[in-house]
Amino acid sequence: MRSLAKWEEVPLFDSEEAEAAFWAEHRPDLRLMETAVAGTTEASESTTITLRMDPRMLSRIKRLARSRYLNYQSMIKQWLSERMENEVRKVNVQ
């Protein structure tokens, strides 16, 4: 599996199948993921929250994160960030 050091290495995909095939062979470098989640130094301040979750779900998330060489909290933040961007795009299109 090839590790990506820069987001510029990720191509634009013609289909979900092409994207799935790409990610099956590549993974973002841990430092790249951390900078994506943290953003700039000004945005790196964070607020602690409490989130109640089914223990089995959390266990599955942790396993997924380990398989991607990520901290599970960073991965959850990444997922939330991606979903938020998608939702914002939907609102802006309407």
DSSP file (Angstrom, degrees, kcal/mol; ACC not computed):
  #  RESIDUE AA STRUCTURE BP1 BP2  ACC     N-H-->O    O-->H-N    N-H-->O    O-->H-N    TCO  KAPPA ALPHA  PHI   PSI    X-CA   Y-CA   Z-CA
    1    1 A M              0   0    0      0, 0.0     2,-0.4     0, 0.0    25,-0.2   0.000 360.0 360.0 360.0 131.8    0.0    0.0    0.0
    2    2 A R  E     -a   26   0A   0     23,-2.5    25,-2.2     1,-0.0     2,-0.4  -0.692 360.0-138.1 -90.4 136.4    1.4    3.4   -1.0
    3    3 A S  E     -a   27   0A   0     -2,-0.4     2,-0.5    23,-0.2    23,-0.0  -0.791  12.8-139.3 -95.5 133.9    1.4    6.3    1.5
    4    4 A L  E     -a   28   0A   0     23,-2.9    25,-2.7    -2,-0.4    28,-0.2  -0.802  17.7-177.0 -95.5 130.2    0.5    9.7    0.2
    5    5 A A  S    S+     0   0    0     -2,-0.5     2,-0.3     1,-0.2    -1,-0.1   0.658  71.4  35.9 -97.3 -20.4    2.5   12.7    1.6
    6    6 A K  S >  S-     0   0    0      1,-0.1     3,-1.6    26,-0.0    -1,-0.2  -0.989  70.1-133.3-136.7 144.1    0.5   15.5   -0.2
    7    7 A W  G >  S+     0   0    0     -2,-0.3     3,-1.9     1,-0.3    -1,-0.1   0.760 103.8  72.7 -64.1 -24.2   -3.2   15.9   -1.0
    8    8 A E  G 3  S+     0   0    0      1,-0.3    -1,-0.3    -3,-0.0     0, 0.0   0.700  84.5  68.0 -64.3 -18.1   -2.1   16.9   -4.5
    9    9 A E  G <  S+     0   0    0     -3,-1.6    -1,-0.3     2,-0.1    -2,-0.2   0.615  79.7  91.6 -76.2 -12.0   -1.3   13.3   -5.2
   10   10 A V  S <  S-     0   0    0     -3,-1.9     3,-0.0    -4,-0.2     2,-0.0  -0.752  73.3-145.0 -86.4 120.3   -5.0   12.4   -5.0
   11   11 A P        -     0   0    0      0, 0.0     2,-0.4     0, 0.0    -2,-0.1  -0.253  21.6 -98.0 -78.6 169.4   -6.4   12.5   -8.5
   12   12 A L        -     0   0    0      2,-0.0     2,-0.3    -2,-0.0     0, 0.0  -0.735  45.1-135.5 -81.9 137.8   -9.9   13.6   -9.5
   13   13 A F        -     0   0    0     -2,-0.4     3,-0.1     1,-0.1    -3,-0.0  -0.757  17.3-157.0-104.7 143.4  -12.1   10.6  -10.0
   14   14 A D  S    S+     0   0    0     -2,-0.3     2,-0.3     1,-0.2    -1,-0.1   0.710  80.9   6.1 -83.3 -23.7  -14.5    9.8  -12.8
   15   15 A S  S  > S-     0   0    0      1,-0.1     4,-1.8     0, 0.0    -1,-0.2  -0.962  73.3-107.3-153.5 165.9  -16.5    7.4  -10.7
   16   16 A E  H  > S+     0   0    0     -2,-0.3     4,-2.8     1,-0.2     5,-0.2   0.841 119.0  57.7 -66.0 -32.9  -16.9    5.9   -7.2
   17   17 A E  H  > S+     0   0    0      2,-0.2     4,-2.4     1,-0.2    -1,-0.2   0.911 106.0  48.3 -64.2 -42.2  -15.4    2.7   -8.5
   18   18 A A  H  > S+     0   0    0      2,-0.2     4,-2.1     1,-0.2    -1,-0.2   0.895 113.0  48.5 -64.9 -39.4  -12.3    4.5   -9.6
   19   19 A E  H  X S+     0   0    0     -4,-1.8     4,-2.6     2,-0.2     5,-0.2   0.922 111.0  49.9 -66.3 -43.6  -12.0    6.2   -6.2
   20   20 A A  H  X S+     0   0    0     -4,-2.8     4,-1.4     1,-0.2    -2,-0.2   0.901 110.7  50.1 -61.4 -41.0  -12.5    3.0   -4.4
   21   21 A A  H  X S+     0   0    0     -4,-2.4     4,-0.7     2,-0.2    -1,-0.2   0.899 110.9  49.8 -64.6 -40.2   -9.8    1.3   -6.4
   22   22 A F  H >X S+     0   0    0     -4,-2.1     3,-1.2     1,-0.2     4,-1.0   0.945 112.0  46.3 -62.3 -49.3   -7.4    4.2   -5.7
   23   23 A W  H 3< S+     0   0    0     -4,-2.6    -1,-0.2     1,-0.3    -2,-0.2   0.696 103.0  64.4 -72.0 -17.7   -8.0    4.1   -1.9
   24   24 A A  H 3< S+     0   0    0     -4,-1.4    -1,-0.3    -5,-0.2    -2,-0.2   0.767 114.3  32.9 -70.7 -23.8   -7.6    0.3   -1.9
   25   25 A E  H << S+     0   0    0     -3,-1.2   -23,-2.5    -4,-0.7     2,-0.3   0.525 120.4  49.6-107.5  -9.9   -4.0    0.9   -3.0
   26   26 A H  E  <  -a    2   0A   0     -4,-1.0   -23,-0.2   -25,-0.2    -1,-0.0  -0.892  53.9-173.8-130.8 157.1   -3.2    4.2   -1.2
   27   27 A R  E     -a    3   0A   0    -25,-2.2   -23,-2.9    -2,-0.3     2,-0.1  -0.988  32.5-106.2-147.3 146.3   -3.5    5.7    2.2
   28   28 A P  E     -a    4   0A   0      0, 0.0   -23,-0.2     0, 0.0     2,-0.1  -0.468  41.0-107.1 -69.6 141.9   -2.8    9.2    3.5
   29   29 A D     >  -     0   0    0    -25,-2.7     4,-2.1    -2,-0.1     3,-0.3  -0.390  28.7-117.7 -61.9 145.3    0.3    9.6    5.6
   30   30 A L  H  > S+     0   0    0      1,-0.2     4,-2.5     2,-0.2     5,-0.2   0.888 115.4  52.0 -56.5 -42.1   -0.5   10.1    9.3
   31   31 A R  H  > S+     0   0    0      1,-0.2     4,-2.1     2,-0.2    -1,-0.2   0.872 107.7  53.1 -63.8 -35.5    1.1   13.6    9.3
   32   32 A L  H  > S+     0   0    0     -3,-0.3     4,-1.8   -28,-0.2    -1,-0.2   0.917 110.4  46.7 -64.6 -43.5   -1.1   14.5    6.4
   33   33 A M  H  X S+     0   0    0     -4,-2.1     4,-2.2     1,-0.2     5,-0.2   0.900 110.7  52.4 -65.5 -40.7   -4.2   13.4    8.1
   34   34 A E  H  X S+     0   0    0     -4,-2.5     4,-2.8     1,-0.2     5,-0.2   0.897 110.1  47.7 -64.7 -39.3   -3.3   15.2   11.3
   35   35 A T  H  X S+     0   0    0     -4,-2.1     4,-2.6     2,-0.2    -1,-0.2   0.860 110.2  53.4 -69.6 -33.1   -2.7   18.5    9.4
   36   36 A A  H  < S+     0   0    0     -4,-1.8    -2,-0.2     2,-0.2    -1,-0.2   0.898 115.4  39.7 -66.4 -39.5   -6.0   18.0    7.7
   37   37 A V  H  < S+     0   0    0     -4,-2.2    -2,-0.2     1,-0.1    -1,-0.2   0.907 121.3  42.4 -75.1 -42.8   -7.8   17.6   11.0
   38   38 A A  H  < S-     0   0    0     -4,-2.8    -2,-0.2    -5,-0.2    -3,-0.2   0.842  86.4-175.2 -75.2 -33.6   -5.9   20.3   12.8
   39   39 A G     <  -     0   0    0     -4,-2.6    -1,-0.2    -5,-0.2    -2,-0.1  -0.466  52.0  -7.0  70.6-144.6   -5.9   22.9   10.0
   40   40 A T  S  > S-     0   0    0     -2,-0.1     4,-0.6     1,-0.1     3,-0.2  -0.285  77.0-104.2 -78.1 169.6   -3.9   26.0   10.8
   41   41 A T  T >4 S+     0   0    0      1,-0.2     3,-0.6     2,-0.2     4,-0.2   0.837 122.7  55.6 -64.4 -31.4   -2.3   26.7   14.1
   42   42 A E  G >4 S+     0   0    0      1,-0.2     3,-0.6     2,-0.1    -1,-0.2   0.874 111.0  44.0 -66.4 -35.9   -5.0   29.2   14.8
   43   43 A A  G 34 S+     0   0    0      1,-0.2    -1,-0.2    -3,-0.2    -2,-0.2   0.479  90.9  87.5 -87.2  -1.9   -7.7   26.6   14.2
   44   44 A S  G <<  +     0   0    0     -4,-0.6    -1,-0.2    -3,-0.6     2,-0.2   0.593  60.0 104.5 -79.1  -7.9   -5.9   23.9   16.2
   45   45 A E    <   -     0   0    0     -3,-0.6     2,-0.3    -4,-0.2    -3,-0.0  -0.503  57.3-169.1 -66.8 141.4   -7.5   25.0   19.5
   46   46 A S        -     0   0    0     -2,-0.2     2,-0.4     2,-0.0    -2,-0.1  -0.923  21.6-133.7-135.5 160.5  -10.3   22.5   20.4
   47   47 A T        -     0   0    0     -2,-0.3     2,-0.4     0, 0.0    -2,-0.0  -0.931  25.3-126.0-111.9 134.7  -13.1   22.1   22.8
   48   48 A T        -     0   0    0     -2,-0.4     2,-0.3     2,-0.0    -2,-0.0  -0.645  32.8-180.0 -80.6 133.7  -13.6   18.9   24.6
   49   49 A I        -     0   0    0     -2,-0.4     2,-0.5     2,-0.0     0, 0.0  -0.859  25.6-126.6-126.7 164.9  -17.1   17.3   24.3
   50   50 A T        -     0   0    0     -2,-0.3     2,-0.5     2,-0.0    -2,-0.0  -0.963  25.3-177.6-112.4 129.7  -18.8   14.2   25.7
   51   51 A L        -     0   0    0     -2,-0.5     2,-0.4     2,-0.0    -2,-0.0  -0.976  17.3-144.8-129.9 116.7  -20.3   11.9   23.1
   52   52 A R        +     0   0    0     -2,-0.5     2,-0.3     3,-0.0    -2,-0.0  -0.666  28.9 172.0 -84.0 134.7  -22.2    8.8   24.3
   53   53 A M        -     0   0    0     -2,-0.4    -2,-0.0     4,-0.0     0, 0.0  -0.991  41.5 -95.9-145.5 146.5  -21.8    5.9   21.9
   54   54 A D     >  -     0   0    0     -2,-0.3     4,-2.3     1,-0.1     3,-0.3  -0.434  36.6-130.9 -59.2 130.5  -22.6    2.2   21.8
   55   55 A P  H  > S+     0   0    0      0, 0.0     4,-2.2     0, 0.0    -1,-0.1   0.838 106.5  53.5 -58.0 -34.4  -19.5    0.4   23.0
   56   56 A R  H  > S+     0   0    0      2,-0.2     4,-2.1     1,-0.2     5,-0.1   0.896 108.6  49.6 -67.7 -38.5  -19.6   -2.0   20.0
   57   57 A M  H  > S+     0   0    0     -3,-0.3     4,-2.4     2,-0.2    -1,-0.2   0.930 111.3  48.7 -64.6 -44.4  -19.7    0.9   17.6
   58   58 A L  H  X S+     0   0    0     -4,-2.3     4,-2.6     1,-0.2    -2,-0.2   0.893 109.6  52.8 -62.3 -39.4  -16.8    2.6   19.3
   59   59 A S  H  X S+     0   0    0     -4,-2.2     4,-2.1    -5,-0.2    -1,-0.2   0.905 109.8  48.2 -62.4 -42.1  -14.9   -0.7   19.1
   60   60 A R  H  X S+     0   0    0     -4,-2.1     4,-2.5     2,-0.2    -2,-0.2   0.899 111.1  51.1 -64.9 -41.1  -15.5   -1.0   15.4
   61   61 A I  H  X S+     0   0    0     -4,-2.4     4,-2.7     1,-0.2    -2,-0.2   0.919 109.5  50.3 -62.4 -43.8  -14.4    2.6   14.9
   62   62 A K  H  X S+     0   0    0     -4,-2.6     4,-2.5     2,-0.2    -1,-0.2   0.901 110.4  49.5 -62.6 -40.7  -11.2    2.0   16.8
   63   63 A R  H  X S+     0   0    0     -4,-2.1     4,-2.2     2,-0.2    -1,-0.2   0.924 111.8  48.7 -63.6 -43.8  -10.5   -1.1   14.7
   64   64 A L  H  X S+     0   0    0     -4,-2.5     4,-1.0     1,-0.2    -2,-0.2   0.930 111.5  49.7 -59.8 -45.7  -11.1    0.9   11.5
   65   65 A A  H ><>S+     0   0    0     -4,-2.7     5,-2.8     1,-0.2     3,-0.7   0.918 109.6  50.9 -61.6 -44.4   -8.8    3.7   12.6
   66   66 A R  H ><5S+     0   0    0     -4,-2.5     3,-1.6     1,-0.3    -1,-0.2   0.899 106.1  55.1 -60.1 -40.3   -6.0    1.3   13.5
   67   67 A S  H 3<5S+     0   0    0     -4,-2.2    -1,-0.3     1,-0.3    -2,-0.2   0.754 112.3  44.0 -65.8 -22.0   -6.2   -0.3   10.1
   68   68 A R  T <<5S-     0   0    0     -4,-1.0    -1,-0.3    -3,-0.7    -2,-0.2   0.278 115.2-116.1-102.7   8.5   -5.7    3.1    8.6
   69   69 A Y  T < 5S+     0   0    0     -3,-1.6     2,-0.3     1,-0.2    -3,-0.2   0.872  73.3 129.6  58.6  40.4   -3.0    4.1   11.0
   70   70 A L      < -     0   0    0     -5,-2.8     2,-0.3    -8,-0.1    -1,-0.2  -0.862  68.0-108.8-121.1 155.8   -5.1    6.9   12.5
   71   71 A N     >  -     0   0    0     -2,-0.3     4,-2.3     1,-0.1     5,-0.2  -0.684  33.9-129.0 -73.8 136.1   -6.1    7.9   16.0
   72   72 A Y  H  > S+     0   0    0     -2,-0.3     4,-2.2     1,-0.2     5,-0.2   0.852 107.4  52.4 -63.2 -33.6   -9.8    7.1   16.3
   73   73 A Q  H  > S+     0   0    0      2,-0.2     4,-2.3     1,-0.2    -1,-0.2   0.899 109.4  49.4 -68.2 -38.6  -10.6   10.6   17.5
   74   74 A S  H  > S+     0   0    0      2,-0.2     4,-2.4     1,-0.2    -2,-0.2   0.899 110.4  51.0 -64.1 -40.2   -8.8   12.1   14.6
   75   75 A M  H  X S+     0   0    0     -4,-2.3     4,-2.6     2,-0.2    -2,-0.2   0.911 109.4  49.6 -65.3 -41.4  -10.7    9.8   12.2
   76   76 A I  H  X S+     0   0    0     -4,-2.2     4,-2.6     2,-0.2    -1,-0.2   0.916 111.4  49.5 -62.5 -42.6  -14.1   10.8   13.7
   77   77 A K  H  X S+     0   0    0     -4,-2.3     4,-2.5     2,-0.2    -2,-0.2   0.895 110.1  51.3 -63.1 -39.0  -13.2   14.5   13.4
   78   78 A Q  H  X S+     0   0    0     -4,-2.4     4,-2.7     2,-0.2    -2,-0.2   0.938 110.4  48.3 -62.1 -46.9  -12.2   13.8    9.8
   79   79 A W  H  X S+     0   0    0     -4,-2.6     4,-2.5     1,-0.2    -2,-0.2   0.921 112.8  48.0 -59.6 -45.1  -15.5   12.1    9.1
   80   80 A L  H  X S+     0   0    0     -4,-2.6     4,-2.5     1,-0.2    -1,-0.2   0.904 111.9  50.1 -63.1 -40.7  -17.4   15.0   10.7
   81   81 A S  H  X S+     0   0    0     -4,-2.5     4,-2.3     2,-0.2    -2,-0.2   0.924 111.5  47.8 -63.4 -45.0  -15.5   17.5    8.8
   82   82 A E  H  X S+     0   0    0     -4,-2.7     4,-2.1     1,-0.2    -2,-0.2   0.917 113.6  47.4 -62.6 -43.6  -16.1   15.8    5.5
   83   83 A R  H  X S+     0   0    0     -4,-2.5     4,-2.5     1,-0.2    -1,-0.2   0.902 110.2  52.6 -65.2 -40.5  -19.8   15.4    6.2
   84   84 A M  H  X S+     0   0    0     -4,-2.5     4,-2.5     1,-0.2    -1,-0.2   0.920 108.8  50.0 -61.4 -43.9  -20.1   19.1    7.2
   85   85 A E  H  X S+     0   0    0     -4,-2.3     4,-2.3     1,-0.2    -1,-0.2   0.905 110.7  50.1 -61.5 -41.5  -18.5   20.2    4.0
   86   86 A N  H  X S+     0   0    0     -4,-2.1     4,-2.1     2,-0.2    -2,-0.2   0.922 111.8  47.6 -62.0 -44.1  -20.9   18.0    2.0
   87   87 A E  H  X S+     0   0    0     -4,-2.5     4,-2.2     2,-0.2    -2,-0.2   0.894 110.7  51.4 -64.8 -40.3  -23.9   19.5    3.8
   88   88 A V  H  X S+     0   0    0     -4,-2.5     4,-2.4     1,-0.2    -1,-0.2   0.914 109.4  51.0 -63.7 -42.3  -22.6   23.0    3.3
   89   89 A R  H  X S+     0   0    0     -4,-2.3     4,-1.6     1,-0.2    -2,-0.2   0.910 108.8  51.5 -60.9 -42.2  -22.2   22.4   -0.4
   90   90 A K  H  X S+     0   0    0     -4,-2.1     4,-1.5     1,-0.2    -1,-0.2   0.914 111.0  47.6 -60.5 -43.6  -25.8   21.1   -0.6
   91   91 A V  H  < S+     0   0    0     -4,-2.2    -1,-0.2     1,-0.2    -2,-0.2   0.896 111.5  50.5 -65.2 -40.6  -27.1   24.2    1.2
   92   92 A N  H  < S+     0   0    0     -4,-2.4    -1,-0.2     1,-0.2    -2,-0.2   0.775 107.9  53.8 -70.2 -25.9  -25.1   26.5   -1.1
   93   93 A V  H  <        0   0    0     -4,-1.6    -1,-0.2     1,-0.2    -2,-0.2   0.842 360.0 360.0 -75.8 -34.3  -26.4   24.7   -4.3
   94   94 A Q     <        0   0    0     -4,-1.5    -1,-0.2    -5,-0.2    -2,-0.2   0.469 360.0 360.0 -72.8 360.0  -30.1   25.1   -3.3
